[in-house]
Amino acid sequence: MGNFDGILKKDSVLEQVKQAEEVVWINPEKTSFEDSMQGCGLGQKDIDEAEQRLLRFAPLIQKYFPETQELNGLIESPLVEIPSMKQFLNEKLEGELEGRLLLKEDSHLAIAGSVKARGGIYEVLKHTEDLILEYGLLKTGESYERLGDPDIRQFFGAYTIQVGSTGNLGLSIGIISAVLGYHVIVHMSADAKQWKKELLRSYGVDVREYQGDYGEAVKRGRALSDAGAKSYFVDDENSRNLFMGYSVAGKRLQKQLEEMQINVDEDHPLFVYIPCGVGGAPGGISFGLKHVFQNHVHCFFVEPVQAPCMLLGMATGLNNEISVQDIGLSGKTQADGLAVGRPSAFVGSVMKKMLSGEMTVNDEKLYDYMRNLLDTEGIFLEPSACAAFQGPVCIVNNTKMKQYLAENALTEKMKNAVHIAWATGGSLVPEEIREEYIHL
């Protein structure tokens, strides 16, 4: 732990992080969208390819998951305004949140009920398409719906898909892989919620539990997968495929904002607050948003005070070479999807000049925000998703956020701003667990 003391002392925020205090960290390396893309290695072409792949699989998704029929097999979530929640927050805050407050309900995405339905399902579909092409499973022009035929399902049954997860990624990978016919192993840390393990097992998924944290589950899962010739490991820490699946959200959000007649431009800034674990989902979403709205969107990640791995990695510049345990934090949090000790180096490098900043939040506030949203809007989210509300609170109450607005010539434009709390999970939480959360 002492090895990092010198690095931590260079930034007063990191000293607070070490004490498990709530902080706001503004990224000093953030630059223009154009400059941030230099040497990135990924771009609009990759986002477009991901979007087209999801369209090709849409008939199959629609066949297996009737709840996607309304959107013709696309897995997408509503964008809703939450004025009563905004009014409630304003009554509690020391100032007023200007502009409009919206909720992006990835908590209600079909199949997996969380943001992981974007990246996780996409990666399995990408792997499936690779197998289709390698083994000529479909004729040219044939619909992907035929992948549900018994002979093709039997083919997939000889292949294994594995993933390490604290919860929601495991659900998305496990459910889609099992439904397509794969043998699936999900490696989970012991602190993952029991109901998520039971739901996976109900699909025939082999769930293996580890006493260590998320990192241990990933390590063991990767080693087991590497030993199998027909096994594919979904690597949440380094996967470009997961990242690209998340990135498709940008253009889809643009369409939803247009349908709501909401402009995003120089005079109408967009602020997006996304809960963050290892970084893949918030990183991919931010990457997609930046390609659509460029300098007019300001992306912030939100992490628990005991597991701020992405903030720590980016603020020190060490990325995955430092863990929260290295500075004396536990990595344990009630926000199970965010209980990650070491961040993705890949995401940290892509976000290095794109991300506006980060906030941390105490666990008890997650439950407060959860109950507040339920009381004001009748919407249930799991506690980890409610981390997003720390963003709007900080933008009003925190001096560093006020400074960020001033330095970016945004202060006078805030009355025209749109704030989006990105809800990352919740719709699959069983009723008895919801009651438990509500009365904690």
Disulfide bonds with the S-S distance in Angstrom:
none
